[in-house]
Amino acid sequence: MTQNRSEKGLSGIEGKVVAITGASSGIGAATARTLASSGAIVVLGARRSERLTELVDELNAAGGHAIGLQTDVTRADDLVALVRAATDQTGRLDVLVSNAGVARVAPVADLDVEAWNAMIDTNLRGVLNGVAAALPVFRAQGRGHLVTVVSTSGLKIVPNQAVYAATKNAVRTFLEALRQESTDGVLRTTSISPGYVVTELNDWIPDPELRARAQESMRSIGIPADAVARAIAFAIAQPDSVEIGDITIRPTVQG
Ligand SMILES: NC(=O)c1ccc[n+]([C@@H]2O[C@H](COP(=O)([O-])OP(=O)(O)OC[C@H]3O[C@@H](n4cnc5c(N)ncnc54)[C@H](OP(=O)(O)O)[C@@H]3O)[C@@H](O)[C@H]2O)c1
């Protein structure tokens, strides 16, 4: 972060309290940097607390306002604690960016049930846990914004991503239903669908050959994480009456 908030205040972001899950690397960390440099108060959650501490220190040293809390999104109580960290410190929560995710992709025939459960628990249950924690605060405040990172994997279905894509599309479906239930003007929902983005996501693919291929695709055509962060910032920066429903953001060369 090279500019302070007064130099770079992006209208609609300055002063907003934004909790971000999966903030210890990749898209979450880039979003924290982008929003903090635009004057948001960021409340960062992930499991790797040492990474969070480094990022919080970096953002605060650059004139931002960041706090971190070790958070495992598969645990409902951790999301309640993350939201409470925001409300205790600032009195409110304006936005929850549900970004934490895992992509332990493999052919279905491998029957890696443990990986399936990890993706369901993190990518689907983790988002639901965040909604359950944030929604009562949003309702009490009379305003709030859920920004959720899904994937182009749910838009273009390809082999090896069956469970991963299923979790992302389950979230997309859930958010559309929630949007339709929430037309009283209190809640905004935004789904962000990135394509290939250069992050650590593919480092956890169990099969070494599949992992190497996915890492190479990411390296060769992936866009930087801050491209997605800018899309998230755009959605957050809109006036309360304007809901950006879906943003798809992928490398220009991605098929
Ligand atoms: N990179 C891409 O090409 C791409 C494309 C489409 C969608 N996405 C989505 O973008 C999101 C961010 O991924 P990324 O690409 O930035 O990958 P990443 O660098 O691996 O980041 C994933 C983040 O999720 C966190 N996380 C994983 N499990 C968690 C849990 N149980 N509780 C809390 N945090 C957890 C990780 O932190 P800890 O390990 O410290 O908990 C990490 O901060 C994911 O939802 C992913 O599905 C990525």
PDBQT file of the ligand as one rigid body, heavy atoms in Angstrom, charges set to zero:
ROOT
HETATM    1  N1  LIG A 301      -7.567 -18.249  -7.932  1.00  0.00    +0.000 N 
HETATM    2  C1  LIG A 301      -8.507 -18.548  -8.814  1.00  0.00    +0.000 C 
HETATM    3  O1  LIG A 301      -8.217 -18.838  -9.992  1.00  0.00    +0.000 OA
HETATM    4  C2  LIG A 301      -9.953 -18.519  -8.393  1.00  0.00    +0.000 A 
HETATM    5  C3  LIG A 301     -10.929 -18.587  -9.406  1.00  0.00    +0.000 A 
HETATM    6  C4  LIG A 301     -12.257 -18.562  -9.041  1.00  0.00    +0.000 A 
HETATM    7  C5  LIG A 301     -12.635 -18.457  -7.728  1.00  0.00    +0.000 A 
HETATM    8  N2  LIG A 301     -11.676 -18.409  -6.757  1.00  0.00    +0.000 N 
HETATM    9  C6  LIG A 301     -12.137 -18.316  -5.371  1.00  0.00    +0.000 C 
HETATM   10  O2  LIG A 301     -11.498 -17.222  -4.747  1.00  0.00    +0.000 OA
HETATM   11  C7  LIG A 301     -11.506 -17.416  -3.338  1.00  0.00    +0.000 C 
HETATM   12  C8  LIG A 301     -10.123 -17.070  -2.773  1.00  0.00    +0.000 C 
HETATM   13  O3  LIG A 301      -9.187 -18.010  -3.252  1.00  0.00    +0.000 OA
HETATM   14  P1  LIG A 301      -7.748 -17.603  -3.797  1.00  0.00    +0.000 P 
HETATM   15  O4  LIG A 301      -7.734 -17.897  -5.237  1.00  0.00    +0.000 OA
HETATM   16  O5  LIG A 301      -7.366 -16.266  -3.324  1.00  0.00    +0.000 OA
HETATM   17  O6  LIG A 301      -6.857 -18.770  -3.123  1.00  0.00    +0.000 OA
HETATM   18  P2  LIG A 301      -5.876 -18.758  -1.882  1.00  0.00    +0.000 P 
HETATM   19  O7  LIG A 301      -4.717 -17.859  -2.120  1.00  0.00    +0.000 OA
HETATM   20  O8  LIG A 301      -5.605 -20.205  -1.627  1.00  0.00    +0.000 OA
HETATM   21  O9  LIG A 301      -6.755 -18.158  -0.724  1.00  0.00    +0.000 OA
HETATM   22  C9  LIG A 301      -7.758 -18.906  -0.078  1.00  0.00    +0.000 C 
HETATM   23  C10 LIG A 301      -8.022 -18.263   1.260  1.00  0.00    +0.000 C 
HETATM   24  O10 LIG A 301      -9.071 -18.996   1.902  1.00  0.00    +0.000 OA
HETATM   25  C11 LIG A 301      -8.667 -19.234   3.231  1.00  0.00    +0.000 C 
HETATM   26  N3  LIG A 301      -9.321 -20.421   3.763  1.00  0.00    +0.000 N 
HETATM   27  C12 LIG A 301      -9.323 -21.685   3.286  1.00  0.00    +0.000 A 
HETATM   28  N4  LIG A 301     -10.037 -22.477   4.100  1.00  0.00    +0.000 NA
HETATM   29  C13 LIG A 301     -10.480 -21.691   5.119  1.00  0.00    +0.000 A 
HETATM   30  C14 LIG A 301     -11.256 -21.928   6.275  1.00  0.00    +0.000 A 
HETATM   31  N5  LIG A 301     -11.722 -23.146   6.583  1.00  0.00    +0.000 N 
HETATM   32  N6  LIG A 301     -11.504 -20.888   7.104  1.00  0.00    +0.000 NA
HETATM   33  C15 LIG A 301     -11.034 -19.664   6.827  1.00  0.00    +0.000 A 
HETATM   34  N7  LIG A 301     -10.299 -19.371   5.740  1.00  0.00    +0.000 NA
HETATM   35  C16 LIG A 301     -10.027 -20.384   4.910  1.00  0.00    +0.000 A 
HETATM   36  C17 LIG A 301      -7.150 -19.365   3.185  1.00  0.00    +0.000 C 
HETATM   37  O11 LIG A 301      -6.590 -18.998   4.439  1.00  0.00    +0.000 OA
HETATM   38  P3  LIG A 301      -6.082 -19.991   5.578  1.00  0.00    +0.000 P 
HETATM   39  O12 LIG A 301      -5.500 -21.191   4.886  1.00  0.00    +0.000 OA
HETATM   40  O13 LIG A 301      -5.088 -19.160   6.323  1.00  0.00    +0.000 OA
HETATM   41  O14 LIG A 301      -7.305 -20.290   6.389  1.00  0.00    +0.000 OA
HETATM   42  C18 LIG A 301      -6.818 -18.285   2.163  1.00  0.00    +0.000 C 
HETATM   43  O15 LIG A 301      -6.707 -17.039   2.800  1.00  0.00    +0.000 OA
HETATM   44  C19 LIG A 301     -11.940 -18.866  -3.104  1.00  0.00    +0.000 C 
HETATM   45  O16 LIG A 301     -13.292 -18.886  -2.701  1.00  0.00    +0.000 OA
HETATM   46  C20 LIG A 301     -11.785 -19.499  -4.482  1.00  0.00    +0.000 C 
HETATM   47  O17 LIG A 301     -12.646 -20.593  -4.666  1.00  0.00    +0.000 OA
HETATM   48  C21 LIG A 301     -10.348 -18.414  -7.066  1.00  0.00    +0.000 A 
ENDROOT
TORSDOF 0
